[in-house]
Amino acid sequence: MIVPVDRTLHPPEGFDFGGQWNCGDGASIAHLEVGNRNRSIRWVSLRLPEPWTEIRESQGGFNGDYFVGYDRDKSQFLMIDADDPASVAYFTEGWNGNKLLLTSTNDKGPLALPHRIQYDVDDSHRFTVTWEMLEGTAWKAEPGVECIKVGRPRSITPPKK
């Protein structure tokens, strides 16, 4: 999951993507670590420049390492998969209240299907992510995934309607 962190795109008051999160849709739970720190991936020691954010994702037997940066000139986030040298770029117009919409730039040819990701911040410890795929000329949303900041014990509950 891409987590849109950049020091020039300020999220709603009191919210910070940094830290540890449990994300779930009721059937499955993923754990995210979001931060900017030095670390090693396999045999390579990395020192991330300030504008890059590291995301570590784990769910069941899956583990992913990603780096996310923001290109201010193109108004887009770039996500790089550290385990499989591939990247995806997302355009954004920035925060609109408590919502942020990222739209894939689809510059990878016909194999990269157009999609977008919407973030809805509920409060300082909770946000919902919704993936949408372009089907014809209309966007079709997947069920939202709620993420809860880990820090004090909380359970993953279905998103409030």
Rosetta silent file (secondary structure, phi, psi, omega in degrees, C-alpha in Angstrom):
SEQUENCE: MIVPVDRTLHPPEGFDFGGQWNCGDGASIAHLEVGNRNRSIRWVSLRLPEPWTEIRESQGGFNGDYFVGYDRDKSQFLMIDADDPASVAYFTEGWNGNKLLLTSTNDKGPLALPHRIQYDVDDSHRFTVTWEMLEGTAWKAEPGVECIKVGRPRSITPPKK
SCORE:     score description
SCORE:     0.000 S_00000001
   1 L     0.000  130.582  174.671    0.000    0.000    0.000 S_00000001
   2 L   -76.718  136.428  176.009    1.363    3.405   -0.872 S_00000001
   3 L  -118.353  114.486 -172.185    1.287    5.840    2.043 S_00000001
   4 L   -78.493   92.514 -178.929    1.384    9.439    0.820 S_00000001
   5 L  -116.493  124.455  173.228    3.903   11.199    3.044 S_00000001
   6 L  -155.726  140.077 -175.352    5.563   14.458    2.059 S_00000001
   7 L   -68.168  -16.038  178.563    6.568   17.428    4.166 S_00000001
   8 L   -95.695  -14.502  177.067    4.895   19.878    1.745 S_00000001
   9 L  -104.980   88.882 -174.547    1.522   18.073    1.568 S_00000001
  10 L   -76.302  126.022  176.911    0.264   18.536    5.086 S_00000001
  11 L   -71.883  175.175  178.402   -2.476   16.095    6.137 S_00000001
  12 L   -53.772  152.591 -177.344   -5.466   17.211    8.215 S_00000001
  13 L   -48.746  128.425  175.276   -4.665   18.782   11.579 S_00000001
  14 L    85.059   -1.763 -177.391   -3.301   16.316   14.136 S_00000001
  15 L  -104.584  141.156  178.120   -2.813   13.442   11.654 S_00000001
  16 L  -145.327  124.184  178.513    0.528   11.806   10.814 S_00000001
  17 L   -68.859  -20.432 -177.986    1.017    8.704    8.642 S_00000001
  18 L   -61.244  144.234  177.240    4.279    7.965   10.462 S_00000001
  19 E   120.256 -158.889 -178.789    4.305    5.047   12.884 S_00000001
  20 E  -112.395  139.885 -175.509    2.799    1.580   12.990 S_00000001
  21 E  -134.295  145.051  166.826   -0.659    0.701   11.686 S_00000001
  22 E  -108.916  126.381 -176.606   -2.946   -2.320   11.589 S_00000001
  23 E  -121.652  133.618 -179.072   -5.111   -2.297    8.470 S_00000001
  24 E  -156.272  159.808  178.299   -8.023   -4.635    7.833 S_00000001
  25 L  -116.261   14.751 -178.629  -11.249   -5.232    6.012 S_00000001
  26 L   101.886  -37.422 -178.202  -12.717   -7.642    8.553 S_00000001
  27 L   -98.067  -25.348 -173.351  -11.339  -10.806    6.921 S_00000001
  28 L  -144.814  147.215  179.261   -7.627   -9.997    6.849 S_00000001
  29 E  -125.001  132.725  174.813   -5.222   -7.761    8.781 S_00000001
  30 E  -114.713  150.879  177.131   -2.009   -6.189    7.463 S_00000001
  31 E  -112.919  130.991  178.649    0.645   -4.445    9.517 S_00000001
  32 E  -118.964  140.451  169.136    2.352   -1.288    8.187 S_00000001
  33 E  -119.634  124.430 -177.049    5.422    0.539    9.466 S_00000001
  34 E  -123.039  123.477  179.182    5.825    4.025    8.037 S_00000001
  35 E  -175.038  176.007  178.101    8.889    6.126    8.714 S_00000001
  36 L  -124.435   99.982  179.919   12.100    7.680    7.529 S_00000001
  37 L  -149.770  166.406  178.593   15.057    5.940    9.045 S_00000001
  38 L   -82.766  140.400  177.127   18.258    4.197    8.084 S_00000001
  39 E  -162.667  173.475  177.258   18.087    0.441    7.698 S_00000001
  40 E  -113.341  140.323  172.062   19.366   -2.522    5.746 S_00000001
  41 E  -118.611  114.310 -175.391   17.410   -4.575    3.257 S_00000001
  42 L    56.480 -116.403 -175.333   19.103   -7.898    2.718 S_00000001
  43 L   -98.887    1.424 -175.347   22.744   -7.060    1.979 S_00000001
  44 E  -106.877  127.120  174.364   22.313   -3.358    1.158 S_00000001
  45 E   -90.481  128.831 -176.327   22.538   -0.634    3.787 S_00000001
  46 E  -116.710  138.718  170.252   20.297    2.283    2.926 S_00000001
  47 L  -120.757  109.564 -175.702   20.287    5.857    4.118 S_00000001
  48 L   -80.028  129.992  173.121   17.080    7.474    2.959 S_00000001
  49 L   -65.414  157.138 -174.400   17.199   11.146    2.060 S_00000001
  50 L   -49.757  -40.658 -176.390   14.672   13.243    3.971 S_00000001
  51 L   -72.924  -11.142 -178.612   11.999   13.368    1.210 S_00000001
  52 L   -94.998  142.031  179.548   11.780    9.546    0.961 S_00000001
  53 E  -120.352  137.973  178.010    9.611    7.477    3.274 S_00000001
  54 E   -96.235  138.755  175.521   10.003    3.779    3.926 S_00000001
  55 E  -126.023  125.575  174.260    6.964    1.495    4.180 S_00000001
  56 E  -113.534  127.155 -175.979    7.206   -2.063    5.479 S_00000001
  57 E  -122.474  136.902  174.890    4.107   -4.188    4.984 S_00000001
  58 E  -140.230  138.702  178.873    3.363   -7.649    6.342 S_00000001
  59 E  -157.475  118.160 -176.887    0.284   -9.794    6.026 S_00000001
  60 L    58.214 -125.964  178.526    0.209  -13.540    6.546 S_00000001
  61 L   -90.259    1.899 -178.054    3.313  -14.847    4.751 S_00000001
  62 E   -91.237  135.182  172.868    3.730  -11.680    2.644 S_00000001
  63 E  -133.534  130.800  179.640    6.368   -9.066    3.471 S_00000001
  64 E  -130.640  145.661  176.039    6.969   -5.974    1.343 S_00000001
  65 E  -124.530  126.070 -176.402    9.453   -3.115    1.486 S_00000001
  66 E  -134.772  155.784  173.192    8.675    0.090   -0.394 S_00000001
  67 E  -124.791  133.993 -177.976   10.031    3.595   -0.702 S_00000001
  68 E  -124.178  132.292  176.528    7.736    6.537   -1.417 S_00000001
  69 E  -136.508  161.033 -178.335    8.793    9.991   -2.523 S_00000001
  70 E  -115.745  126.438  176.474    6.988   13.044   -3.847 S_00000001
  71 E   -95.461  103.165 -176.539    7.989   14.806   -7.076 S_00000001
  72 L   -65.477  -31.692 -179.082    6.854   18.414   -6.554 S_00000001
  73 L   -66.244  -36.198 -178.310    7.493   19.328  -10.205 S_00000001
  74 L  -101.531   -1.942 -176.725    5.087   16.669  -11.472 S_00000001
  75 L    52.320   49.885  179.640    2.728   16.704   -8.436 S_00000001
  76 E  -144.498  150.475  173.370    3.018   12.954   -8.097 S_00000001
  77 E   -90.438  144.554  175.488    4.097   10.298   -5.639 S_00000001
  78 E  -118.831  126.704  177.407    6.538    7.630   -6.771 S_00000001
  79 E  -112.501  127.518  178.944    6.494    4.226   -5.097 S_00000001
  80 E  -114.953  129.127  176.181    9.467    1.889   -5.555 S_00000001
  81 E   -83.642  115.131 -176.623    9.292   -1.788   -4.599 S_00000001
  82 L   -70.860  -23.152 -178.020   12.623   -2.541   -2.885 S_00000001
  83 L   -90.066  -19.129 -178.491   12.267   -6.296   -3.446 S_00000001
  84 L  -143.419   98.749 -171.774   11.382   -6.091   -7.152 S_00000001
  85 L   -54.986   81.345  177.471   12.836   -3.033   -8.880 S_00000001
  86 E  -137.384  154.977 -179.628    9.572   -1.672  -10.185 S_00000001
  87 E  -138.454  156.065  175.536    7.870    1.662   -9.671 S_00000001
  88 E  -135.152  138.373  178.220    4.425    3.206   -9.907 S_00000001
  89 E  -111.729  144.160 -178.997    3.652    6.930  -10.066 S_00000001
  90 E  -130.294  127.444  175.338    0.479    8.578   -8.717 S_00000001
  91 E   -83.755  145.285  174.626   -0.795   12.086   -9.512 S_00000001
  92 L  -146.988  149.137  172.006   -2.495   14.106   -6.776 S_00000001
  93 L   -96.698    3.208  178.130   -3.958   17.575   -6.378 S_00000001
  94 L    96.923 -172.895 -177.758   -3.281   17.342   -2.638 S_00000001
  95 E   -72.289  138.200  172.859   -5.540   17.187    0.388 S_00000001
  96 E  -123.413   92.494 -172.794   -9.168   18.282    0.066 S_00000001
  97 L    67.178 -121.213 -179.702  -10.319   18.532    3.667 S_00000001
  98 L  -100.330   15.037 -178.357   -9.771   15.067    5.143 S_00000001
  99 E  -117.676  143.357  174.327   -9.511   13.333    1.722 S_00000001
 100 E  -134.874  130.549 -178.923   -6.550   12.665   -0.550 S_00000001
 101 E  -117.447  125.201  175.259   -6.895   11.056   -3.977 S_00000001
 102 E  -110.872  130.206 -179.815   -3.959    9.448   -5.813 S_00000001
 103 E  -119.135  127.438 -179.652   -4.453    8.486   -9.475 S_00000001
 104 E   -61.411  143.155 -179.758   -2.004    6.177  -11.259 S_00000001
 105 L   -84.427  -12.100  176.241   -0.255    7.828  -14.183 S_00000001
 106 L    51.354   46.101  178.366   -0.352    4.548  -16.146 S_00000001
 107 L   -95.912   13.744 -178.669    2.990    5.176  -17.832 S_00000001
 108 L  -102.132   13.018  177.689    3.943    1.476  -17.731 S_00000001
 109 L    87.495 -166.854 -173.707    1.953    0.448  -20.808 S_00000001
 110 L   -69.362  -13.516 -179.655   -1.051   -1.852  -21.068 S_00000001
 111 L   -77.508  -22.056 -179.790    0.055   -4.080  -18.171 S_00000001
 112 L   -96.382  102.266 -178.860   -0.516   -1.329  -15.592 S_00000001
 113 L   -70.675  139.521  177.733   -4.266   -0.949  -15.239 S_00000001
 114 L   -61.637  131.902  178.249   -5.511    2.572  -14.381 S_00000001
 115 E  -151.237  165.323  174.485   -6.405    2.811  -10.712 S_00000001
 116 E  -143.599  158.712 -176.607   -6.688    5.327   -7.934 S_00000001
 117 E  -127.859  127.392  177.923   -6.447    5.262   -4.171 S_00000001
 118 E  -111.683  133.515  176.724   -8.514    7.455   -1.854 S_00000001
 119 E  -110.067  127.132  175.146   -7.501    8.179    1.745 S_00000001
 120 E  -118.844  114.728  179.694  -10.155    9.377    4.198 S_00000001
 121 E   -86.537  121.850  179.906   -8.789   10.501    7.562 S_00000001
 122 E   -88.409  -43.447  176.442  -11.288    9.834   10.348 S_00000001
 123 E  -161.997 -171.607 -174.211   -9.169   11.107   13.244 S_00000001
 124 L   -67.510  -13.546 -177.800   -5.522   11.252   14.345 S_00000001
 125 L  -123.303   15.084 -174.321   -5.367    7.459   14.809 S_00000001
 126 E  -154.346  131.537  171.819   -7.622    6.154   12.035 S_00000001
 127 E  -143.485  160.349  179.626   -7.907    6.361    8.250 S_00000001
 128 E  -120.374  137.526  178.488   -9.663    4.401    5.508 S_00000001
 129 E  -113.873  131.322  177.421   -8.146    3.451    2.148 S_00000001
 130 E  -125.888  124.932  176.401  -10.329    2.704   -0.883 S_00000001
 131 E   -92.874  139.975  176.310   -8.920    1.319   -4.148 S_00000001
 132 E  -130.184  137.700  177.522  -10.760    2.065   -7.377 S_00000001
 133 E  -111.358  143.178  177.326  -10.230    0.465  -10.794 S_00000001
 134 E   -82.674  118.589  177.553  -11.209    2.093  -14.080 S_00000001
 135 E  -118.430  104.394 -174.078  -13.777   -0.067  -15.844 S_00000001
 136 L    71.214 -115.030  178.621  -14.644    1.476  -19.187 S_00000001
 137 L  -112.954    5.504 -177.018  -15.242    5.128  -18.339 S_00000001
 138 E  -118.552  146.051  175.946  -16.349    4.648  -14.708 S_00000001
 139 E   -86.713  132.293  178.690  -14.370    4.094  -11.519 S_00000001
 140 E  -114.389  119.960 -175.657  -15.407    0.990   -9.526 S_00000001
 141 E   -86.249  140.633  170.085  -14.517    1.058   -5.829 S_00000001
 142 L   -83.749  165.329  174.393  -13.343   -1.941   -3.815 S_00000001
 143 L   -61.571  143.732 -179.495  -14.472   -2.192   -0.178 S_00000001
 144 L   -69.753  152.231  177.298  -12.569    0.234    2.058 S_00000001
 145 E  -116.029  124.656 -178.998   -9.772   -0.918    4.374 S_00000001
 146 E   -92.388  134.905  177.562   -9.565    0.738    7.771 S_00000001
 147 E  -116.156  132.285 -178.829   -6.155    1.450    9.318 S_00000001
 148 E  -122.481  129.258 -179.242   -5.732    2.046   13.035 S_00000001
 149 E   -65.822  134.715  178.266   -2.544    3.415   14.568 S_00000001
 150 L   -89.440  134.427 -179.431   -0.826    1.008   16.932 S_00000001
 151 L   177.554  -41.160  170.051    0.287    2.573   20.150 S_00000001
 152 L  -129.132  147.180 -175.520   -2.413    1.631   22.512 S_00000001
 153 L   -57.367  127.518  176.167   -4.322   -1.615   22.088 S_00000001
 154 L  -142.982  154.166  176.830   -7.199   -1.307   19.611 S_00000001
 155 L  -104.786  153.106  174.999   -9.115   -3.827   17.598 S_00000001
 156 L   -79.102  120.376  179.218   -9.786   -3.671   13.871 S_00000001
 157 L  -120.462  156.702  177.732  -13.464   -2.999   13.432 S_00000001
 158 L   -59.769  147.179  179.997  -15.462   -2.524   10.242 S_00000001
 159 L   -58.296  145.536  178.178  -15.476    1.103    9.000 S_00000001
 160 L   -69.091  139.055  179.364  -18.274    3.256   10.353 S_00000001
 161 L   -93.639    0.000    0.000  -21.102    3.814    7.873 S_00000001
